Amino acid sequence: MPAERIKKRILTGTIVVFAAVIIAVSLWRIFRHGAPENEIVLHGNVDIRQVDLAFNANERIERVLAEEGDKVKAGQLLATLDRQRLQYQASQADAQVRAQENVVAALEAGTRPEDIRKARADMAAAAAEARNAELTFNRLQQLEEKDLISKQQADDAKAAADSSLARLQAAKEALNLAVAGPRKEDIQAAKATMNALREALAVARRNLSYADLYAPSDGVIQSRILESGDMASPQKPVFTLALTDPLWVRAYVSETDMGKIHPGMAAEILTDSFPGKRYPAWVGFISPSAQFTPKSVETREVRTSLVYQVRVFVKDPQNELRLGMPATVVIHFDRAQGKAVSPKQQRNP
């Protein structure tokens, strides 16, 4: 029966062709997923630094200006504290500094001419009084010798004369001090007090600046922890900020491939979330020490083999990559072959 044989041959041929196609597709997939000679394929996860933002002061929160999911820029105001107490402390410290500055200025200027003239006048008055007391004593002493007055009256005149001489000497010393001016030690002590008060003012102003909480870097508000009215402190974060720069994929390279890569090499990042989209990247860091393969890493090598951590920095202007997202890293050997980049260059290769 020729017709049946023909049908069998056609069916057999169809099966053979189908099997050949399956084998060819399988081999194509194997070779497709295998790394060509000019590149290496790694697997890892997107990694982002997170920062807990807290006030560096103990006070009640007045305003919270950012919400979860908000994109913020470096230097952007995020929250404020009630600053009434802090403002009072700064104003008090400022007044103390200004008062002490006047004290120092007065000491450095020396004695005023008016004060010196007054000291001279006081000395002249004391000299006249002493002269008059001495004359009175001399007259009374002569009378006492003639028994015309009592001895008590002569003694009182003597005491008055001695007291006048002492006041004259005090007036002379006061004039000398006025002419000489303040002591250097007094000026130095006043300046030291002024410097201490200035330092206290700087601390008070710094504490006042702590009433404002700013974003340290560009990022996204991941968590809003405290609200207006809550008591803030350095130990209580107000926000958790996810830094969008730098952004990298943490992957692992086997020991046999270590010699093929170095910092600065061009790479591309692929994710299952955005099929077909390739993110430009570059190798930024290679760990100097080996470790056993983490369980989350998918490699064809044995799990217990040694690998090295690699950070591949990536540009993500649309903010599509998320923390922990699985990613595939393709490092090209024939692109950007050159010197390693520094941490500052890693952000802008």
ABEGO torsion letter per residue (X at the ends): XAAAAAAAAAAAAAAAAAAAAAAAAAAAAAAAABBBAABBBBBBBBBBBBBBBBBABBBBBABBABBBGBBBBBGBBABBBBAAAAAAAAAAAAAAAAAAAAAAAAAAAEBBAAAAAAAAAAAAAAAAAAAAAAAAAAAAAAAAAAGABBAAAAAAAAAAAAAAAAAAAAAAAAAAAAAAEBBAAAAAAAAAAAAAAAAAAAAAAAAAAAABBBBABBEBBABBABBBGBBBBAABBABBBBBAOBBBBBBBBBAAAAAABBBGBBBBBBBAABBGBBBBBBBABBBABBBBBBAABBBABBAABBBBBBBBBBBBAAGABBBGBBBBBBBBAABGBEBBBBAAAAABX
